[in-house]
Amino acid sequence: MNSEEEFYDAETGLESDDSCEVSFKDAMVFEGNQAKDGSTPQQNGVWERRKMLPADMISRNNLNMWSVLKKCIGMELSKIAMPVVFNEPLSFLQRISEYMEHTHLIHKACSLSDSIERMQVVAAFAVSAVASQWDRTGKPFNPLLGETFELTRKEDGYRLISEQVSHHPPVSAFHAESLKQEFEFHGTIYPKLKFWGKSVEAEPKGTMTLELLKHKEAYTWINPMCCVHNIILGKLWIEQYGTVEILNHSTGDKCVLNFKPCGMFGKELHKVEGYIQDKSKKKHRVIYGKWTECMYSVDSKVYDSNKKAEKKAGGISKRQKQETCAEGDEADDMPDLQETVTVIPGSALLWKITPRPPHSEKMYNFTSFALTLNEMEPGMEGLLAPTDCRLRPDLKAMEDGDLDGAMTEKERLEDKQRAARKERSKEEEEWSTRWFRTKTNPYTGAEDWLYSGGYFERNFVESPNIY
């Protein structure tokens, strides 16, 4: 049996199915003693990525959020200076790079010969790309204009570069590429954050484009909405909702995914459900699962017959629904988590989430992958662009647990950015991006920020002094 058959003949149980285990070496939990910066020293000449941050998460217990946010209801938060204690010690550019945690799914899609099967895996990748947001209630640092972030993972076969190409409005562009010219993944994100009294809603405007070069295919989609509940009172919790349409521009195949809102009963919390159809609109597969756990695929006819059998067996009674309908007066109570995904016989496991590291709750609920993003690898400091996030002093101070230092540096950097903008205005000088240019996305026809190349040649002489 070849690897393709093994993948789609997977067992239906999570416990027994290991056909799609995450292969991220960076996300593994390593043994050994930790240095003060959280990194693991070399053992037998082999350097290992860190498994903890230099300091525990800074407490937000003494923060009166209402005093900060009461004037912001209905406003766009990206234009408002927020206290640094709201943040997590990562830049939004680094947060974007977390899309790449499950790159093995792109490699899998590249290896498949059937377009419907490729679409299944691309859909799983699109879901996995937002899975790291689960329980991540800290706000990433707003990137400074001209800020960059690079990420190379030779063992996983890709490299990524991102740049903050606009400050007002905030626009971030990224480009990832296979080291073996198998794929390119790029996008532009215009994050819109609004405060609605008890919650903050994030609208991730901007298109994701995945190109599978061997198959001469391009897929595009827009990520779902995200909402953080109980900003003022109660336990913070996150839901993602909205329809995500993934289009294969080469074949006309389409996957429509519905990230379901929690609802008043809570039974839909974290659920994702959708279908794959070809260009003639014939449905082939149904995709289902939870963005916090796993995603499965099953034949659409099998799915329909299973749903009919469920309906015939009967569901929750009206009286039960009324009893579970009560809402909290003071907070948007997070519903009790339902049992894990019920697997329909004949389903194939496409993806399952990587478990969080031990004591993740003390490290801003970071994934193992996120823990490594601000780490300096051996020999890296001399190669980085001077605009890289890892060199940002306010972010580093927060990572080290120095709240006062982070606040001081954040204010200094913001003042410096305002002064530079004022000087450009005085000189009637336009800001010039370094690594991305506005062009037409060849697949959507819309204006997009596309990588102009050259970053990894490492000529940083003209890089701006933003720190």
N, C-alpha and C positions, 0 to 999 in steps of 0.2 A: 504494500500500500504506500503510495507516495505521500509527501507532506501535505499536499493539497487535500487529498482524501481524508487524511488523519484530522485535519483542521475542521472539516465539515461533518465528520462522523463522530464528533466529540460526544462524550457522555453528557447527560443533561444535568447532573448534580454538580453543584459548585465544589463539593468536597472531593469528588472523584475526577473532575475535569482539570487537567493541567496542560491542555493543549495550547493555551494562550497565556501562559505565565509571563509576567513582566520580566524583561531581560535587562532592565536598567542596572548596570553595575553601580552607577552613581547613587542609586536609591537603596542599595543594600545597607544593612546595619552591620558595621564593622566592629570587630572586637579589638581590644587593646586600650592602652592608656590615652587620655585626652590631654592635649596641651591647653594652656589657658585660653587660647583663642578658639577652642572647640575642635581643632584639627587633630588628626591622628598622626603621630610621628612615624617616620619610615621604619619599617621592620623588614629585615633581610633585603634592604635596598628597594622595597616597594612602598610607594607613597599611597596612602588611603584617604578617601574623602571623609570629612568630619561627620559625626553623627549627633552633634549638639552645638548650640550657640555658645558664645563666650559667656553670656549671662542670661539669667532667667528673664522672662517677660516682665516689662515694667507694669506695675499695678495701675489700674484705672479706677480703683475703688473710691478714691477721694475726689474724682472729677465730677463736677456738676455739669452734666452735658446740656441740661435744659438752659442754663445761663448762657451757653455758647450758641445753641441752635434755635432759641425761641424766635429770633429775628430772621431766620432763614427758611421758614415754611414756604414751600412752593418755589424756592429759588434754586438756581443751578450752583451746586457746591464747589465746582472746579474754580470758580472765580472768587471764592472766599478763603482767606487764610485760616486754617484750622490749627488748634493746638497739636503739637507734635505727639502728645500722649495718645491721640487717636490712631496714630500710625502703627504699622509693623515695619521692621527694619529691612525693607526691600523697596526699591523703586518700582514704579508701574512698568518700566521697561523689563525689569527682571520678572515681574508677575506675568508679563506676556510670554516670556521664554518658557514658562511652565506648560504651555501648550505642547512642548516637545517631550514631556515626561514619558509618553507612551509612543515614542517614535517607532517602536517595533511594529506597530499596526500599519504604518505607512510602508515599511519594508515588506510586510505580509501582503498588502494590496499590490505592490509592485510584482510580487511573485505569482499572482493568480492570473489564469488565462481567460476567465469568464467575467464579463463586465458587471453582471448582477452581483457576483461574489465579491468583486472589487468594491462595488458600491456599499455592500454590507460592512466591509471593514473600514471604509472611509467614514461611514456613518458612526461606527463605534469610536473611531478616532475623534470625530467632531464632538461626541459626548465626553470622551475621556479628557479632552482639552479644557473642559470647564469643571472637571471633577475636583480639582485641587481647591476650589472655592468653598467646599464644604467646611463649615465651622471657622472659616477665615474671616473674622469680623473686624480685623484691623484694616485701616486704610493704607495702601502703599503710598510712599512719598511721591508727590507730583514731580515728574522729571523737569529739570531745568532746560531751557531752550538750548539745543545743541548737545545735550547729554546723550551718551551712547551706552550700549551694553553688548558685549560679545560673548558667545558661548560656543566652545568647541568640545565635542564629545567623540573622539576618534573611535572609541570602543563601540559607539552606537551609530557611527557613520554619518555624522552631520556637523555643520557649523551654522551659527546664527549671528546676525548683526541687527541691531535696532537703533533707532535715532528718534529723539524728540524734534519733530520738524516744525512745530508751531506751538506757541505758548497760549495765546488767546485767539481762537479757541485752542484748547490742548489737543494736539494730534500726534500720535505715535505710529511709526512705521517700522515693520520688521521684515526680514528676509532670511529664510533658512534654506540650506541646500545640502543635498547628499554629497558626501565625499567621493562617491563613485558615480556621480551624475545620474542617479536613479530618479530623483524627485527635486522639486522646488516647492516651498511653502511660504507664502508671503501674505501680508495684509496691512491695512491701515485702520487704526482704531481712534474714533472720536468719542471718548467716554463722556456721557452725560449723567451727572449725579444730582438727584433732587430729594429734598427732605420734605416729608409729608406729615410731620407731627410726631408719629410713633415709629416711622420707618424711613429708610433711605433706599431709593430706587436707582439702580444703575442700568442705563441703556447703552449697550456696547455697539454704537453705530460704527459701520465699517465692514468691508467684505473680506472674508478669508478666501484665499485661492490656493488650491493644491494641484500641482502639475505632476502627473506620473509620466516621466519623459519617455520611458521605454514603450508605453502604450499610446503615446501622443494624446493623452487625455488631460482635461482640466476640470476640476470640481470647484464650485463656489458656494458659499453660504454665509449667513450672518448669525452670530451667536445669540442665545436667548437673553431675555431680561433677567436681572438679578435683584432681589430685594432683601435687605437686612431689617428684621423686625426688632421691636423693643429697644430702640436707641436710647430712650429716656428711662424706661422702667421695665423690669423683668429680665428674663434670660434672653440674650441675643440668639437669634436663629436665622437661617438663610433659606430662601427658596428661589428656584429659577423657573421661569415659565415663558411660554410663547411658542410660536411655530417656527421651526427651522427647516428651510427647504434647501436641500443639497442637489445641485444640478450638474450632471455630467454633460459638458458642452459638446463633447465629441459624439456621444451615442444618443443623447436625448433622455437617458435614464434619469429618474428623479427619486430622491428619498425625502419624504415629508415626515418630520419628527415633531411630535407634540410634547413639549415639556409642560407637564400638567401643574396648574396652580394647586396649592394645598387644599382649598375649599374649606367649608365650615365643618366637615366631618374629619378632615385630616387623612382620609384613606388614600388620597392621591399624592400625598407629600413625596417629593423626589422622583415620582414616576415619569418615565419617558416611553412613549408609544408611537409607532408610525409604520409606514409601509414603503416598499420600493416598487416603482412601476417603470415599464419601458416607455419608449417614445409613443407607442400606440395606446398608452394608458392602461395596459394590462398589468394587474398587480401580481407580483411574483413572491415577495417575502414580506413578513411582518417583523418589525424590530421592536423589542420591548425590554424593560428592565428599570433600573433606577440609576440616575447619574451619580449617586453616592456609593453604588455597589458594583453593578455589572450590567452587561447588555447581552441579550440573546436574539437569535434569528430563527424563524420557523416559517414553513410553507404557509401561504395566506389561506389556503383551503383548510389546512389543519387548524389554524388559528380560529377561523370562523366557526368550524364545527365544535371546537372546544368552548367557545363563548356561548354558543347555543345550548350546549349541555349544562354550562354553569347557570344560564338563565332559567332553564327548565328545573334545575335543582332548587332554585329559589335563592333570594338574597336577603339582605338585612330588612327587617320589618319597619313599617312606618313609625311604630311606637319607639323602636330602638333608635331610629334616626332622630326623632324628636328629643330623646333623652341625651343624645350625644351632640346636640346642636348648640348647647349653651356656650356663649363666648365670655371671656374674661372682661370685666368692666375696666380694669386698670391696665392690662397689658394684652397684647396679642399672644396668648398662650400657645406655645408650640405643641401641636398634637402629639399624643403618644406615638412613637414609631411603630408602624405596622410590621408584621412578620416579613422576613426577607422575600425576595422575588419568587413567586410561585412558577415553577418551570413547567412549561407545556411539553408533554412527551414528543420527541422528535426534534426538539430544539437544538441549536448549535450555540455554544458559548462563544461570543465574539471578543469580549473584554471583561476583566474584573479589576477592581481598584487595588492598588498597592496599599497594604496596611500602613497606618501612620506609625512613626517611630515611638519608642517608649517615652513617656513624659512630654508628648507633643503639646499637651495643653499648657505646659510651662514655657513653650517656645513658639507662642503665637499660633498654635495649631498648624505649624508647618509640616509639610510632607518631608520625607527623607530627601527628595530631590530639591525642594526649596531651601533646605538647610545648607546646601552646598553652593548656592548661587552667589553669595557674597564672599566666598572663600578665595583667598589668593593661592593659586597652585604654585608649586616650585618653578621659579624662572619666569612667572607670568608678569611680575611688576614691571620689568624692563620692556615688555612687549606691548602692554596695554596702551590704548589711546588715552591721552590725559583727560578725556571727557568721560571715561568709563565710570559707571555707577559705583564700582568697588572702591573708587578713590574719593567718593563723596563724604566729606567729614561729618555732616549731621547724621547721615544714615549709619556710619560706622560707630559714632558715639552712642546712638540708640541701641545698636547691636551689642555694644559693650556694657549696656545698662546705665549709661551716663545721661540721664534725662536733662539735667541742666545744660550740659555740654551740647546735647542735640538741639535744644531750644535756642541756645546762643548761636550755634553754627547755622541753623535753619534761617534765623532772622538775618544773619550776615549775608548768606547766599542770596536770599530774596532781595535784600537791599542792593547787592551787587548787580543782580539781574535787572532791577528797575533802573539803576544808574546807567547800565550799558544800553538799555532800550532808549533812555532819554538822550543819551549821547548820539545814538544812531539817528534818532528823530531830528536832533539839532543839525547833524551833518547831512540830513536827507539821504541816509544810507539804508538800503534794504538788507534784511537778514538773508544770508545765503546758506542753504543747507549743505551738508558735506557729502553725504553718502546716498541720499535719495532725491529724486526729482518727480515733479507732478507730470504724469503722462496719462494716456487713456488705457484703462485695463482692456486688453484685447478680447476678453471673454464677456465682460459685462457692458463694455462701451462707456462706462462711467469714468470720471476722473479719479485717479488713484496715485498714491505715492509709491513709486517703483525703485528698486535698488539700481543705482547707476554703476556699481562695481568699484573695485579698487581698494576696499577697506583692508583686505588681508595682505596687501602689498606693504602695509604698515608705514606709509609715508604720512606722518601726523604733524608735519611742520606747520601746516596752516590751521591746525585745530584750535578752536577758541579757548581762552583761559576762563572757564566758567566757575572754577572752585577757588 
